[in-house]
Amino acid sequence: VHIQYMQNMQTAASMSISILNHGELWGLIACHHSQPMHVPYPQRIACEQFAEAFSLRLSAVEQIHDFRQHRAVRNAFTELLASMSET
């Protein structure tokens, strides 16, 4: 299937880098080249480090979002209780 995909894309080389979120696959960085290509080890390590940094940032952004959502629900609940106690 992958060879057919590469033929359809008219590529001769590909490299995929996993983006993990909480240990689960969240996405991929997919790289293609029109000619056969070997990616040197230092560049592969740099790509892995980038993916790791991206994964950490993704996790932090999700935690901030979850915290803000939790705070909004808590504030709404507090307002509802205050409103009920007034009546």
C-alpha positions, 0 to 999 in steps of 0.5 A: 500500500505504501509503495502504491501511495509513493507512486501516486505521489511521484516520490521515491523516498519517504520518512515518517516521524510519530507525534505522541500524546500521552503515549498514544499516536496523535499524528505524523510528520510525513516527509517525501522526496522525489529522488531516493534519499538517505537521511543522515543520522544527525538529521534523523536525531534532530527530527526525533527531537523536534517531534518530542518537543512538539509532543511536549508542547501539545501536551502542555497546550491540552493541559492548559485548555483542560484547566481553563475548561474546568475553571469555567465549569467551576465558576459557572457552578459557583455562580449557580449556587450563589444565585440559588442561595439568593432566592 
